[in-house]
Amino acid sequence: MSFKKLHPLLKESLENAGFETSNAFQKKVLPTLKGGADTYVIAPKGSGKTTALIIATIHKLKAAAFEDSPRAIIVAKDKTDVIKLKDEFERYTKNTDLRVYALYDGYDIEKQKTEVYYGQDIVIASPARLSKLYFLNGIHLGEIQLFAVEDADYLGRNNAYNYILRLSESMSKCQFVIIADEINSKIKNYQNSFMSNAQLVKQK
C-alpha cells in the first residue's frame, strides 16, 4: 500500500525517517491491520512487521493525543525490549502530540501508577508489570482500541501467556494483534479465547 493513504502527520514522520513506501510484507499486512481485524502477523526478523505495527497504531490513533486513558497497549518481553520499542515508536511520533510510555519491572510502581494516571496514549509494557498495575487499579483498559503482543515467541515462559489471557478478558471491543517469527501451539491456542476470529498474515 502507498503511504499516501496514511494520516498526514504519520506520512510526514515516515518521510523524515527516509521511508518512501512499504516493503512487500508491509504491503500485505498493513491493509489488514488498518482494517481493524484481529491478526496473527507471522514473519521472520527483518521483514518489517514491527514497523508495520507502529504505523498501524499511530494511524489508528489519528496521530493525536486524546484524554487520559491509554488507547493502545503493546506488550514486549522485558525491560530491554520495552525501552527499545518505545524508542522506535518515538521515532515516528516526534511531530505528533501522542504520548508513549514504557511500563516495566524494576521501576517504582507507585510512580508508574501516577505517570499513567496523568495521561498516556500508547503504553508499551512487560507482561508481569502490566498485569500487576491493572490488578492494583493503576491502569484503565476501558478505552483500549489496540492490544498487541510484540515478538510473541517468548510466550509460555514466566507466566506471560496467562497474564495476557487474563488481561484480554477486560478488553472486549479492541483489535488484538499477535506478532511472532513463527506460529506455535502456545499463541495459536489464543484462538480458543480472544483471537477466535483472527486472520493469519504470514510471509511465505
Buried (B, 14 or more C-beta within 10 A) or exposed (E): BEBEEBBEBBBBBBEEEEBEEBEEBBBBBBBBBBEEBBBBBBBEEEBBBBBBBBBBBBBBBBBEBBEBBBBBBBBBBBBEBBBBBBEBBBBBBEEBEBBBBBBBBEEEBEEBBEBBEEBBBBBBBBBBBBBBBBEEEBBBBEBBBBBBBBBBBBBBEBEBBEBBBEBBEEBEEBBBBBBBBEBBEBBBBBBEEBBEEBBBBEBE
